[in-house]
Structure formats: structure tokens, C-alpha cells
Amino acid sequence: MYNNVCDLISFIESLKRNENKENLDYMYSLCDFFGNPQNKVKLIHIGGTNGKGSTVSFLKHILIAAGYNVGTFISPYVVCFNERITYNNNYISDEDLLKYGNIIISKFAEIKKSMRLPSFFEFMTLLSFLYFAELENLDYAIIEVGIGGKLDSTNVINPLISAVTNVSYDHVNMLGPTLDEIWDNKLGIVKPNTIFVVLKNEEFLDKIKLVCNEKNAPLIIIDQENIKNPVINKDETIFDYLNFSNLSLKLLGYHQIENAILALEIARNIPQLTISDTHIYQGLKNATWPGRIEKVSENPLVFIDGAHNIDGITRLADFLKTIKDRPIRIVFAVSSNKDKEQMIKIIEKIADEIIFTSFSYYRKENSTHLFNMSLHQNKKQLDDLDEIIKIVYENKNIMTVFCGSLFLISEIRNKFINKV
């Protein structure tokens, strides 16, 4: 049992990661041990490779604009550990984190009599279920898939509606090396007789339809061709969609338009819920998401982006091409299990200068290795983030973009936010 939240967080983070499993029997048993709190809440399930968190934020703010109380469970965090679980616009309090963490830990001795102890993500998933189940005025909780879908710890829920965002290569060691296998895994969150919402994907449309037909899940396919007149700059994203004109987002990039319309259609299709156009306009405009093409300084111009796979880096590069009005410096660090060489090739095409750096998380790639992989003519290697910030402020005519890992973004963000 813990009295200090920092000690509790240290303990939770010491738990085993990425428990290998062939089914969800353990997670069902664990939830059953605690009275199945996940069945006491109206839940919405969102999976995908990139864009899950942004879609969660868009949807949350639409529902809040409509007057509902909304919880979210997301991963990983950028600002602080408590960010993983929210109620409306507030992170879970230290007191509640301690309360529900200690409830789980107090049962460890009893749990060990019949099964293993939970992994890090199983622990946090259960903690979120317990927290949401006891919130008196909670209307909905939006649950973000951790990795994959089919065997993800969150997939023990019976949601009102499910959705998948963009699907691309990531976590191939766990999900499989082909997009076909990754789609199979992501579509594991489709539930019988439960509405499923997805962006149109011609290549895998037959697979999506087959899974939904097998489970008698009503399928809503969003056609991106209904997006019109996109305007993207360094401060906002504006677009038209169907009968909506001049929808405005604080989140930047064309990919955020896709995340926004996905959230919009989820909101409009939640059973027994009426959402007005005003709620949609207001909710989309209010949505924020730290560390996703986020401008953290105007002068010098600095963006941070947690893009950590090929698709994410490609979308970031597309955004930078759209707004480029000055030289671009990329500060890049990445986890060792990512497709580093391909990501570097993408940033080399857009960057006038690259600084390869690192972060404190144990899975980091050595910055010297990254430096040696690159063929860029103007590159350097520097691990000291404070020294990099000094370089950024020495020449305010260069746009600087930190990217490659949410772990890097988590470390660098506060340095700029606090400086401002």
C-alpha cells in the first residue's frame, strides 16, 4: 500500500510490460475478480495505428460541448502520468490514483493464489475501469486501445460503438509484418451487434465488411472525398465536410481532418444520443492534444510531434511542406524497435538541418547510431536537450521540429512551455 503518489507510479512502472498472451482469459478473470467494473459504464472503443488519441480528444470535446460528462483512458502520456485517465478536462487526481491503485495492490496476495499479477498495461486498464465505475455523474468513457486490438487488455469491454482510425505499420513484432495481419488485429475490436465506424480504405474494404458481416455489426464507412476546401497553416486547420462549412481545428495537419470527421461520425452514431451541429463545431474547435504537431514557441517557431513510425513521420513531413516559409531544423530521436532508417530517409527530404539526439527512456536508440545512418549533408549529434534549446534560440529564422518519439516530446515539451 502506498501513501505517496510518486512511489505508487514508480511501482506501477516497474510492472512487467507487454505480457505475451494468446487470448483475453486473464484480463476477463482479473476484471471478474474486481466485480467487472467495465460493465458498469457506457463505453466507446477507439483503435488504430496513428490518430487514436486525437480522435479521442475530438470526440470527448464534442460530447462535453453537448453537456455530457466524459472520461478517457489513453496511452502513453506526454504531460504527466495522470494524463492517462481523465474526467472531462481534468486528469485523475493523485488522491484517486492512490485510492484505486491501492485497491488493486491490496488484492495482490489473493490474486496470486489463482493467477499471475497484472502487467503494467493490465493494471492501468483495470484502474481506469474501477475509477470510471465509481464516478457518479459519468455519462460516457472513451477507451483507447493500447496496442493492436484483438488481444489488447481494453478489449474486454462491451462498447456502445467502436472505431478504427488510420492503420499502418507499427509494432510489427507483436501485430505481424504485413498490413493484412495488422488489419486482422485492429478489427479484433469489432463486437457483435455493435456499430463500427472506419475511414474508407479501398484495399481492405472487403476484409472490413467481412468481419462486420460475421459479427452482425452495423458498418459506417466514412468517405474522405467528402472533405472539401482544406486550409492548413501553422495555427489552425479549416475544412468543409458534407453539410458542415468552415470547421476549425486547433490540431494541425490534413490527417487531423480525417481524425476529426471520424470523431464527428462516432458522435452522430452513438445509440440514443442526439448531437447538434453546434456541438460538433464547438467540440472540434475546442479539442487539443499535447505533442501532436503542437506549436510550443512562436519566436523562434518550434513544433513538437510524437510521430514515431513511418506513417506518422510522413504525415508530419506533408504538414511541413505545406507551411514551409523558412529553413527547417529537425531534432530527431527514436525508440530502438522502430523503423529508424526509413524514418530518417523521410526527414532528410524535408530538413535543411538534422540534430540526432536521445531521451532517458530505456528503449532509446543511440544517437550516434542514428547519426551514422543518415546521409544528410548538414547533420550533428547532441544528446543534451538544454544545449539544443540554446541552439534553437540562437537563430530565430529557422523553424525547429522535434519528432520521432513521444518519450522525446514528453521531455522537451515542458522545457518550452515553462520557458514561455
PAZAPA-564816 format. One record per residue: residue in one letter; x negated, y negated, z of N, C-alpha, C in turn. Coordinates in pm, whole numbers, padded with zeros to 5 digits, always signed. Atoms other than C-alpha are relative to their C-alpha. Last residue first. Layout:
<nodes>
AXYZXYZXYZ ...
</nodes>
This chain:
<nodes>
V-00098+00101+00041-00722-03066-02227+00066-00058+00123 K+00080+00115+00045-01024-02888-02079+00091-00116-00040 N+00045+00073-00119-00792-02655-01883-00079-00125-00038 I-00119+00055-00066-00614-02550-02202-00041-00084+00121 F-00050+00114+00077-00944-02512-02386+00120-00065+00068 K+00109+00098+00008-01121-02293-02129+00045-00123-00077 N-00001+00085-00119-00793-02119-02052-00109-00106-00002 R-00116+00090-00001-00768-01992-02408-00004-00096+00119 I+00031+00132+00054-01121-01852-02434+00114-00099+00019 E+00112+00066-00068-01090-01551-02204-00018-00144-00046 S-00035+00016-00141-00743-01438-02314-00110-00075+00075 I-00094+00112-00008-00834-01501-02677+00037-00027+00145 L+00073+00125+00024-01139-01276-02652+00092-00120+00022 F+00088+00014-00117-00931-00997-02496-00085-00126-00012 L-00075+00069-00104-00662-01056-02759-00083-00015+00128 S-00039-00079-00116-00923-00962-03016+00081-00084+00098 G+00056-00135+00001-01048-01064-03359+00044+00087+00115 C-00088-00111+00038-00997-01441-03354-00071+00134+00016 F+00042-00117-00078-01127-01784-03250+00095+00115-00032 V-00103-00102-00023-01072-02046-03522-00062+00118+00074 T+00051-00123-00061-01268-02369-03542+00114+00095+00030 M-00108-00076-00064-01182-02651-03784-00059+00130+00054 I-00014-00142+00035-01489-02865-03853+00118+00060+00075 N-00049-00006+00138-01494-03245-03855+00016+00142-00050 K-00146-00003+00001-01517-03257-03475+00059+00000-00141 N-00040+00041+00135-01883-03162-03472+00151+00015-00014 E+00107+00080+00060-02039-03146-03125+00035-00050-00139 Y-00021+00143-00028-01714-03036-02963-00109-00089-00059 V-00129+00043+00057-01718-02691-03123+00018-00150+00016 I+00021+00012+00144-02088-02644-03043+00126-00054-00067 K+00083+00120+00019-02016-02712-02675-00023-00026-00149 I-00090+00115-00015-01733-02456-02692-00077-00131-00016 I-00076+00011+00125-01980-02200-02828+00094-00121+00007 E+00090+00060+00099-02212-02267-02535+00071-00018-00134 D+00012+00142-00036-01923-02202-02296-00093-00073-00096 L-00117+00073+00051-01847-01877-02479-00006-00149+00034 D-00041+00097-00103-02199-01743-02424+00114-00086-00054 D-00096-00060-00092-02226-01440-02653+00054-00097+00104 L+00008+00071-00127-02390-01612-02950+00108+00056+00093 Q-00048-00088-00106-02469-01460-03291-00021-00070+00134 K+00086-00005-00119-02505-01675-03599+00065+00091+00102 K-00049-00076-00115-02376-01687-03954-00097-00011+00116 N+00008+00094-00112-02404-01907-04261+00061+00066+00124 Q+00122+00080+00007-02487-01686-04560-00018-00092+00120 H-00025+00144+00013-02225-01422-04481-00131-00079+00008 L+00086+00048+00109-02336-01063-04540+00016-00150-00019 S-00045+00110+00085-02195-00943-04208-00105-00038-00105 M-00096-00049+00101-02260-00602-04058+00032-00107-00104 N+00074-00078+00100-02575-00726-03880+00092+00058-00109 F+00087+00092+00077-02382-00998-03698-00070+00075-00113 L-00090+00074+00089-02119-00745-03589-00080-00092-00091 H-00045-00094+00102-02388-00516-03449+00090-00070-00101 T+00113-00017+00092-02542-00812-03269+00035+00097-00112 S-00002+00110+00097-02201-00894-03123-00117+00007-00098 N+00121+00080-00017-02178-00552-02957-00006-00107-00109 E+00106-00035+00094-01819-00430-02989-00118-00094+00023 K+00049+00099+00096-01603-00470-02679-00105+00060-00094 R-00008-00059+00133-01431-00174-02513-00054-00093-00109 Y+00098-00108+00022-01548-00269-02162-00001+00053-00143 Y-00068-00130-00006-01367-00604-02159-00094+00112-00046 S+00041-00079-00115-01601-00899-02093+00062+00140+00005 F-00088+00029-00113-01595-01069-02431-00030+00101+00109 S-00045-00117-00073-01824-01092-02735+00097-00044+00110 T+00012+00010-00144-01954-01328-03003+00055+00126+00066 F-00039-00128-00057-02017-01350-03375-00027-00003+00150 I+00074-00029-00124-02021-01709-03498+00053+00132+00054 I-00051-00104-00090-01914-01747-03861-00092+00011+00121 E+00098-00037-00103-01949-02055-04084+00064+00107+00088 D+00121+00071+00040-01774-02168-04402-00114+00031+00097 A+00083+00076-00095-01511-01904-04336-00117-00070-00069 I-00064+00127-00037-01232-01796-04575-00092-00090+00082 K-00055+00067+00118-01395-01511-04769+00058-00137+00033 E+00110+00056+00080-01616-01401-04479+00052-00081-00118 I+00032+00133-00052-01303-01362-04265-00115-00065-00077 I-00112+00093+00019-01174-01081-04486-00037-00139+00050 K-00008+00035+00143-01506-00898-04514+00111-00102-00026 I+00107+00096+00028-01542-00913-04134+00004-00044-00146 M-00042+00128-00059-01204-00745-04088-00104-00108-00029 Q-00103+00057+00087-01306-00469-04330+00048-00135+00052 E+00059+00040+00128-01629-00404-04143+00102-00065-00092 K+00079+00123-00007-01471-00407-03799-00048-00048-00137 D+00063-00007+00133-01196-00151-03845-00079-00129-00023 K-00071+00063+00112-01122-00141-03470-00078+00013-00131 N-00079-00102+00072-01243+00102-03201+00076-00056-00119 S+00085-00093+00074-01528-00123-03080+00078+00102-00082 S+00019-00125-00074-01300-00409-02981-00071+00103-00088 V-00095-00107+00028-01357-00733-03169-00027+00120+00090 A+00039-00112-00086-01525-01071-03152+00108+00106-00014 F-00058-00134+00012-01517-01353-03407-00058+00098+00101 V+00068-00064-00113-01563-01728-03395+00066+00136+00019 I-00066-00113-00065-01465-01854-03741-00088+00050+00114 R+00092-00083-00078-01576-02202-03847+00082+00111+00066 I-00053-00091-00102-01366-02359-04122-00114+00079+00064 P+00072-00127-00016-01466-02663-04327+00055+00082+00116 R+00135+00026-00051-01190-02923-04378-00072+00134+00012 D+00032+00136+00046-00840-02951-04527-00139-00042+00045 K+00140+00043+00000-00734-02586-04505-00017-00140-00058 I+00016+00129-00068-00362-02553-04424-00140-00060-00015 T-00113+00092+00020-00252-02281-04665-00028-00138+00057 K+00005+00047+00139-00588-02103-04682+00107-00106-00025 L+00111+00095+00008-00587-02086-04301-00017-00054-00141 F-00038+00125-00066-00242-01926-04299-00109-00105-00016 D-00101+00063+00086-00343-01662-04553+00043-00135+00057 A+00072+00058+00114-00657-01588-04349+00096-00070-00095 L+00069+00119-00049-00444-01536-04036-00071-00070-00115 R-00105+00101-00019-00218-01299-04227-00059-00130+00054 T-00043+00043+00133-00521-01102-04348+00104-00111+00011 I+00104+00090+00050-00662-01090-03994+00037-00053-00139 G-00005+00124-00076-00334-00944-03868-00102-00101-00048 D-00120+00075+00038-00316-00686-04146+00007-00134+00072 I+00015+00053+00136-00676-00576-04097+00120-00085-00040 N+00004-00107+00099-00650-00541-03719+00001-00064-00139 H+00103-00098-00036-00712-00758-03413+00003+00123-00091 A+00004-00098+00110-00524-01082-03474-00116+00096+00022 G+00032-00134-00048-00519-01248-03129-00002+00107-00108 D-00094-00101+00050-00534-01595-03275-00046+00139+00040 I+00036-00133-00050-00688-01914-03137+00104+00099-00051 F-00105-00101-00008-00683-02242-03325-00056+00125+00066 V+00035-00137-00041-00907-02543-03275+00126+00086+00006 L-00111-00091+00028-00899-02887-03439-00044+00144+00028 P+00005-00072+00128-01159-03106-03270+00118+00096-00017 N+00123+00067+00041-00960-03313-03199-00113+00038+00096 E-00026+00077+00122-00625-03135-03196-00127-00064-00053 S+00066+00130+00001-00703-02858-02947+00028-00068-00133 V+00034+00033-00138-00526-02537-02843-00076-00131+00011 K+00090+00115+00002-00341-02470-03168-00025-00043+00144 E-00037+00107-00092-00197-02121-03137-00103-00113-00009 I+00026+00123+00077-00223-01880-03427+00047-00121+00081 R-00035-00043+00136-00089-01619-03182-00001-00122-00091 G+00105-00078+00063-00266-01669-02850+00031+00053-00137 P+00140+00039-00014+00033-01778-02647-00095+00092-00076 W+00067-00128-00025+00381-01711-02787-00149-00027+00006 T+00146+00012+00000+00635-01991-02805-00060+00137+00028 A+00087-00116-00024+01005-01989-02891-00148-00037-00010 N+00057+00001-00135+01200-02312-02852-00106+00107+00022 K+00085+00118-00017+01262-02368-03224-00070+00000+00136 L+00119-00015+00084+01388-02013-03276-00096-00117+00020 G+00086-00107-00051+01622-02044-02979-00127+00016-00080 Q+00066+00043-00124+01764-02382-03078-00098+00105+00050 Y+00089+00113+00027+01841-02290-03439-00080-00037+00124 I+00111-00049+00082+01978-01950-03337-00098-00112-00031 H+00087-00079-00087+02191-02086-03053-00123+00049-00077 T+00071+00095-00087+02334-02350-03286-00098+00073+00091 D+00112+00053+00078+02423-02082-03543-00084-00096+00085 S-00034+00107+00094+02636-01915-03277-00124-00044-00077 I+00105+00102+00001+02570-01576-03119+00038-00106-00103 T-00019+00103+00103+02855-01343-03028-00106-00108+00016 L+00065+00128-00031+02775-01024-02841+00022-00095-00117 Q-00085+00078-00090+02979-00705-02825-00066-00130+00045 P-00142-00032-00018+02705-00495-02987+00068-00090+00105 I-00014-00061-00131+02379-00676-03063+00148+00026+00025 N-00054-00135+00007+02397-00742-03437+00001+00073+00134 R-00133+00001+00062+02354-01119-03460+00066+00138-00002 A-00094+00075-00084+02068-01114-03209+00142+00006-00057 I-00023-00080-00122+01885-00840-03399+00107-00068+00084 E-00093-00107+00036+01938-01037-03721+00024+00097+00116 L-00131+00058+00033+01782-01353-03576+00102+00111-00028 A-00063+00033-00128+01494-01158-03422+00142-00053-00021 L-00026-00128-00065+01413-01009-03763+00071-00023+00133 I-00125-00050+00058+01455-01352-03921+00033+00139+00054 A-00115+00080-00041+01199-01493-03677+00131+00054-00057 N-00033-00036-00137+00944-01214-03723+00126-00073+00047 E-00052-00137+00001+00956-01264-04100+00039+00046+00140 I-00134+00009+00060+00917-01640-04059+00064+00138-00001 Q-00092+00034-00108+00629-01570-03822+00142-00023-00051 H-00040-00122-00070+00452-01385-04103+00094-00029+00116 Y-00114-00061+00070+00455-01708-04304+00049+00125+00073 G+00032-00102+00100+00234-01877-04048+00123+00063-00061 L+00053+00038+00130+00269-02080-03729-00030+00119-00090 L+00097-00103+00037+00486-02045-03421-00037-00015-00147 K+00129+00045-00052+00655-02373-03328-00110+00099-00039 L+00072-00082-00096+00939-02273-03558-00124-00072+00050 S+00132+00051-00041+01199-02477-03746-00060+00089+00109 L+00034-00065-00127+01498-02351-03946-00144-00038+00034 N+00098+00069-00085+01554-02609-04217-00011+00062+00140 S+00092+00093+00065+01870-02461-04369-00091-00064+00103 F+00072+00088-00093+02052-02150-04249-00098-00088-00077 N-00073+00126-00014+02310-01998-04487-00067-00097+00097 L-00143-00018+00022+02071-01725-04608+00071-00135+00013 Y-00031-00143+00004+01731-01824-04472+00151+00017-00007 D-00143-00028+00012+01568-02164-04516+00018+00152-00004 F-00047-00084+00111+01219-02245-04391+00153+00004-00001 I-00139+00033+00034+01003-02460-04162+00043+00086-00119 T-00042-00080+00114+00682-02365-03979+00147-00028-00024 E-00128-00068-00002+00517-02611-03743+00021+00081-00127 D-00082+00031-00117+00203-02797-03636+00132+00075+00006 K+00071-00032-00123-00084-02691-03862+00083-00022+00125 N+00112+00090-00026+00136-02670-04168-00060+00033+00135 I+00087-00041-00111+00376-02422-04327-00113-00101+00013 V+00098+00107-00016+00676-02510-04542-00083+00032+00124 P+00087+00003-00118+00886-02218-04664-00098-00116-00005 N+00060+00131-00029+01152-02309-04923-00087-00002+00126 K+00018+00102+00104+01353-01986-04921-00072-00123+00057 I+00078+00111-00056+01363-01660-04725-00027-00099-00113 N-00094+00102-00046+01642-01446-04872-00069-00114+00073 E-00026+00090+00113+01376-01255-05065+00103-00107+00035 Q+00083+00120-00011+01268-01114-04728+00020-00097-00116 D+00066+00028+00127+01560-00871-04742-00076-00132+00010 I+00013+00144+00024+01651-00747-04395-00081-00023-00127 I+00124+00030+00070+01770-00386-04375-00002-00148-00036 I-00005+00136+00054+02034-00304-04114-00136-00032-00060 L+00125+00062+00044+02078+00068-04051+00026-00138-00058 P-00030+00106+00097+02357+00225-03844-00126-00079-00033 A+00031+00134-00051+02201+00525-03665+00033-00104-00107 N-00125+00075+00008+02363+00859-03748-00015-00140+00058 K-00040+00036-00136+02044+01025-03627+00131-00079+00003 E+00009-00119-00085+01971+01213-03950+00052-00029+00141 N-00111-00090+00035+02096+00916-04151+00003+00122+00089 C-00123+00059-00052+01862+00679-03967+00122+00087-00032 V+00002-00009-00147+01562+00905-04027+00130-00053+00058 L-00013-00141-00039+01648+00948-04396+00008+00015+00151 K-00141-00039+00018+01708+00575-04450+00023+00144+00046 I-00079+00072-00100+01367+00486-04305+00147+00044-00006 K+00031-00061-00130+01193+00754-04513+00086-00063+00110 D-00065-00132-00003+01369+00636-04830-00023+00069+00134 L-00144+00017-00017+01271+00274-04758+00072+00134+00009 F-00044-00094-00102+00903+00358-04708+00151-00007+00026 E+00078-00123+00002+00755+00206-05023+00054+00105+00097 E-00037-00088+00111+01033-00051-05065-00071+00135+00007 N+00129-00055+00041+00986-00208-04722+00027+00106-00106 K+00000-00084+00119+01276-00432-04622-00142+00041-00037 L+00028+00078+00120+01242-00564-04268-00010+00094-00120 V+00136-00006+00054+01400-00340-04006-00012-00093-00120 V+00024+00115+00087+01702-00326-03776-00145+00004-00046 F+00143+00016+00024+01834-00005-03615-00020-00109-00105 I+00037+00087+00112+02181+00015-03460-00152-00014-00009 T+00047+00130-00047+02223+00308-03220-00050-00082-00119 N-00115+00090-00009+02429+00618-03297-00035-00139+00052 P-00130-00040+00056+02131+00843-03227+00108-00105+00025 K-00081-00082-00090+01812+00652-03142+00134+00037-00065 V-00138-00002+00049+01540+00520-03373+00080+00097+00086 I-00087+00074-00093+01232+00481-03151+00143-00011-00051 G-00038-00082-00114+01047+00760-03332+00089-00072+00098 L-00143-00031+00012+01052+00541-03642+00048+00095+00109 K-00078+00121-00031+00715+00399-03532+00150+00029-00001 N+00013+00029-00142+00557+00746-03525+00087-00120+00040 D-00068-00108-00073+00684+00851-03866+00000-00029+00149 W-00144+00024+00009+00579+00509-04000+00078+00108+00074 I-00027+00112-00091+00225+00570-03871+00148-00035-00001 E+00002-00051-00137+00217+00911-04039+00033-00110+00101 D-00112-00093-00011+00321+00764-04374+00011+00056+00142 L-00119+00079-00030+00083+00474-04327+00122+00088+00016 T-00077+00046+00117-00202+00724-04312+00120-00082+00044 P+00079+00083+00092-00482+00781-04058+00078-00054-00120 G+00025-00064+00128-00263+00906-03771-00066-00095-00098 L-00123-00004+00080-00096+00750-03469-00017+00071-00132 M-00114-00050-00075-00359+00809-03199+00123+00023-00088 N+00045-00118-00075-00691+00774-03381+00115+00064+00077 V-00011-00118+00087-00515+00543-03628-00047+00127+00070 H-00003-00116-00090-00459+00287-03352+00009+00131-00079 D+00056+00032-00132-00386+00030-03624+00015+00124+00087 Y+00100-00086-00064-00296+00039-03993-00046-00057+00133 S+00127-00006+00074+00026-00139-04090-00097+00087+00078 V+00073-00124-00028+00394-00165-03993-00125+00004-00087 N+00098-00043+00100+00565-00505-03968-00069+00130+00042 T+00054+00114+00074+00853-00527-03723-00087+00052-00114 V+00143-00012+00026+01060-00233-03601-00043-00117-00086 A+00054+00063+00120+01399-00272-03439-00148+00030-00012 S+00145-00015+00014+01626-00107-03183-00045-00067-00129 I+00046+00022+00137+01977-00186-03057-00151+00014-00003 L-00117+00042+00077+02181-00120-02744-00033-00009-00148 P-00026+00142+00026+01888+00071-02601+00132-00024-00072 N-00113-00010+00092+01878+00418-02445+00046-00142-00032 I-00117+00086-00018+01535+00418-02284+00109+00032-00102 V-00097-00075-00080+01281+00699-02260+00130-00079+00017 N-00099-00066+00085+01082+00548-02547+00093+00095+00076 T-00125+00076+00000+00901+00298-02323+00113+00076-00069 S-00067-00012-00130+00629+00552-02246+00133-00075+00005 D+00029+00113-00088+00538+00572-02614+00082+00011+00128 L+00047-00049-00129+00562+00918-02766-00035-00112+00096 K-00054-00132-00030+00774+00832-03071-00037+00048+00140 G-00143+00002-00020+00690+00463-03073+00050+00134+00050 G-00076-00098+00077+00336+00381-03174+00149-00016+00020 I+00070-00051+00119+00154+00196-02899+00088+00103-00068 G+00143+00017-00024+00311-00022-02627-00080+00037-00124 V+00076-00125+00006+00669-00065-02747-00148-00030+00024 E+00093-00014+00111+00821-00396-02641-00073+00134+00009 I+00114-00087-00030+01126-00384-02415-00086+00015-00125 I+00061-00036+00128+01378-00667-02425-00129+00075+00029 A+00146-00007-00008+01592-00685-02111-00052+00050-00135 Y+00071-00087+00093+01951-00807-02124-00148+00003+00036 D-00092-00044+00104+02210-00965-01894-00064+00101-00095 L+00060-00033+00129+02013-00999-01571+00106+00048-00098 N-00065+00073+00108+02211-01167-01294-00058+00029-00138 E-00146+00006-00008+02141-00928-01007+00065-00061-00124 L-00030+00141+00026+01782-00837-01096+00151-00016-00013 E-00044+00067-00122+01745-00495-00930+00024-00150-00018 A-00119-00066-00054+01732-00281-01244+00055-00073+00122 F-00119+00042+00075+01492-00526-01412+00128+00056+00063 Y-00021+00144-00017+01227-00479-01144+00129-00044-00068 L-00045+00021-00138+01255-00100-01135+00035-00146+00025 F-00135-00055-00012+01235-00078-01515+00057-00025+00140 S-00092+00093+00067+00935-00314-01523+00143+00050+00011 L-00013+00120-00084+00753-00105-01262+00099-00099-00063 L-00090-00032-00111+00823+00210-01463+00023-00122+00088 T-00133-00019+00060+00664+00060-01773+00102+00028+00109 M-00055+00132+00029+00371-00068-01566+00139+00008-00064 F-00024+00072-00125+00302+00274-01413+00068-00134-00029 E-00117-00064-00061+00339+00455-01746+00039-00072+00129 F-00118+00050+00072+00100+00202-01901+00128+00064+00052 F-00020+00145-00011-00170+00255-01637+00131-00043-00066 S+00106+00080+00061-00129+00632-01624+00031-00148+00018 P-00019+00072+00127+00112+00791-01382-00127-00068-00050 L-00029+00141-00024+00009+01048-01120+00012-00075-00133 R+00115+00089-00009+00031+01416-01211+00045-00142+00033 M+00051+00046+00130+00332+01633-01133-00121-00090+00023 S-00067-00064+00113+00516+01829-00863-00053-00043-00136 K-00043-00136-00031+00341+01772-00532+00057+00072-00122 K+00109-00096+00026+00153+01473-00670+00038+00145+00031 I+00008-00025+00144+00478+01273-00685-00102+00110-00029 E-00113-00087+00035+00527+01308-00308-00004+00037-00149 A+00024-00129-00065+00182+01170-00232+00109+00100-00037 F+00105-00076+00068+00229+00895-00492-00021+00139+00061 K-00051-00132+00035+00564+00778-00354-00107+00090-00063 S-00043-00067-00124+00430+00475-00168+00051+00142-00026 I+00117-00057-00067+00245+00377-00487+00039+00078+00125 I+00051-00114+00078+00572+00330-00676-00114+00070+00073 I-00106-00103+00001+00737+00114-00409-00049+00124-00074 N+00011-00078-00124+00405-00068-00362+00108+00107+00010 G+00122-00080+00007+00403-00179-00724-00014+00089+00121 Y-00030-00117+00084+00766-00284-00694-00123+00087-00023 K-00114-00079-00048+00709-00514-00398+00018+00127-00081 L+00040-00077-00118+00361-00633-00495+00112+00093+00045 L+00099-00095+00050+00476-00739-00842-00049+00090+00113 D-00073-00111+00062+00783-00891-00680-00095+00103-00059 E-00075-00072-00104+00572-01103-00445+00074+00120-00058 D+00095-00087-00069+00324-01199-00718+00072+00086+00104 S+00075+00063-00109+00620-01332-00913-00099+00100+00059 I-00030-00066-00126+00724-01183-01248-00087-00061+00109 Y+00068-00128-00020+00654-01444-01512+00049+00063+00130 N+00091-00015-00114+00917-01712-01562-00065+00138+00002 N+00129+00059+00036+01087-01827-01882-00103+00010+00112 N-00016+00128+00069+01387-01594-01861-00139-00055-00032 Y-00145+00021-00015+01269-01313-01636+00028-00141-00047 T-00057+00133-00022+00924-01195-01740+00150+00008+00025 I-00141-00013-00037+00704-00885-01723+00055-00140+00028 R-00055-00124+00056+00366-00856-01895+00150+00014+00025 E-00065+00030+00128+00289-01221-01817+00066+00124-00062 N-00144+00007-00025+00213-01115-01458+00080-00027-00127 F-00055-00135-00009-00138-01013-01571+00152-00002+00011 C+00027-00066-00129-00230-01366-01676+00073+00134+00003 V+00015+00104-00103-00248-01589-01986-00036+00062+00135 V+00100+00099+00039-00311-01341-02269-00028-00096+00115 Y-00025+00138-00038-00128-01023-02170-00112-00090-00052 P+00066+00033-00126-00114-00685-02342+00032-00145+00037 S+00142-00030-00026+00162-00592-02358-00081-00031-00125 I+00090+00008+00115+00528-00687-02324-00141+00043+00040 F+00117-00079-00036+00828-00631-02096-00088+00008-00123 T+00085-00056+00106+01096-00897-02124-00113+00081+00063 G+00130-00049-00043+01392-01001-01911-00079+00048-00120 V+00072-00099+00080+01682-01217-02026-00133+00038+00064 N+00122-00021-00076+01955-01418-01857-00073+00122-00057 Y+00024-00130-00064+02213-01524-02114-00131-00001+00079 G-00044-00001-00140+02336-01875-02193-00023+00130+00073 A-00141-00037-00003+02327-01868-02574+00052+00016+00143 A-00075+00114+00053+01998-02059-02570+00150+00026+00003 I-00001+00102-00106+01861-01783-02345+00080-00122-00045 L-00094-00045-00103+01965-01524-02605+00009-00100+00115 I-00135+00008+00057+01793-01714-02887+00103+00037+00106 H-00042+00140-00002+01489-01766-02664+00135-00022-00066 K-00024+00045-00137+01453-01397-02590+00055-00142+00002 L-00127-00057-00044+01493-01305-02956+00035-00046+00141 F-00109+00060+00077+01217-01541-03070+00136+00048+00052 S-00015+00139-00043+00988-01428-02787+00113-00070-00074 V-00056+00000-00135+01044-01057-02853+00026-00144+00045 T-00141-00033+00018+00980-01117-03224+00072+00003+00134 S-00064+00120+00054+00653-01291-03137+00149+00023-00019 G-00012+00101-00105+00554-01000-02915+00068-00126-00047 K-00095-00043-00103+00629-00736-03175+00024-00110+00103 G-00121+00081-00005+00462-00923-03461+00100+00039+00106 N+00020+00140-00036+00200-00667-03555+00136-00069+00009 T+00145+00015-00015+00224-00287-03555-00034-00141+00047 G+00069+00054+00117+00594-00222-03496-00149-00009+00026 G+00128-00062+00033+00833-00163-03208-00060-00063-00125 I+00068+00055+00117+01119-00351-03041-00137+00064-00017 H+00131-00062+00020+01373-00194-02804-00063-00052-00128 I+00027+00016+00143+01671-00385-02660-00143+00046-00022 L+00136+00012+00054+01802-00288-02317+00000-00014-00152 K-00022+00008+00145+02120-00334-02114-00133-00034-00066 V+00021+00130+00064+02009-00227-01764+00035+00009-00149 K-00085+00096-00071+02097+00053-01521+00000-00138-00064 N-00139-00020+00044+01969+00338-01738+00096-00100+00064 Q-00013+00046+00138+01606+00223-01709+00144+00013-00051 P-00034+00143+00004+01630+00257-01330+00023-00053-00141 N-00026+00046+00137+01640+00636-01364+00043-00147-00008 G-00142+00030+00017+01661+00718-00991+00038-00055-00136 F-00034+00132-00057+01291+00692-00908+00144-00041-00031 F+00046+00002-00139+01215+01063-00958+00040-00130+00070 D-00102-00072-00077+01423+01050-01276-00034+00001+00148 C-00114+00091-00014+01188+00784-01414+00111+00065+00083 L+00041+00110-00087+00889+01007-01345+00116-00096+00024 S+00004-00051-00138+01060+01312-01491-00035-00110+00098 Y-00138-00025-00042+01152+01126-01811+00005+00046+00145 M-00059+00132-00026+00796+00993-01832+00147+00013+00040 Y+00054+00058-00123+00653+01345-01791+00069-00132+00033 D-00053-00069-00118+00885+01501-02048-00049-00063+00130 L-00030+00101-00102+00801+01239-02311+00051+00063+00129 N-00142+00037-00009+00630+01478-02552+00018-00102+00111 E-00067-00058+00115+00289+01599-02671+00148-00033-00002 K-00122-00072-00030+00085+01382-02439+00064+00049-00129 N-00039-00082+00115-00260+01227-02416+00124+00082+00036 E-00022-00141-00034-00268+00964-02141+00044+00077-00124 N-00029-00082+00118-00389+00640-02295+00008+00149+00031 R-00061+00059+00120-00546+00480-01990+00030+00108-00103 K+00040-00058+00128-00612+00624-01643+00075-00065-00116 L-00070-00122+00037-00544+00394-01351-00041+00045-00140 S+00093-00114-00015-00811+00141-01254+00066+00132-00041 E+00090-00002+00115-00601-00146-01394-00102+00113+00008 I-00078-00038+00119-00326-00065-01145-00092+00013-00121 F-00036-00142-00009-00576-00071-00857+00074+00047-00126 S+00125-00077+00019-00727-00402-00964+00028+00149+00005 I+00029+00003+00144-00375-00544-01001-00127+00079-00029 L-00096-00087+00069-00289-00433-00647-00032+00007-00149 D+00039-00139-00029-00607-00584-00505+00093+00098-00071 C+00123-00025+00077-00532-00913-00680-00048+00143+00022 V-00035-00033+00139-00174-00901-00548-00123+00028-00085 N+00058+00102+00086-00288-00879-00185+00022+00038-00146 N-00052+00129-00045-00082-00689+00070-00046-00114-00090 Y+00083+00119+00017-00129-00345-00088+00073-00125+00050 M-00085+00120+00000+00000+00000+00000-00089-00125+00000 
</nodes>
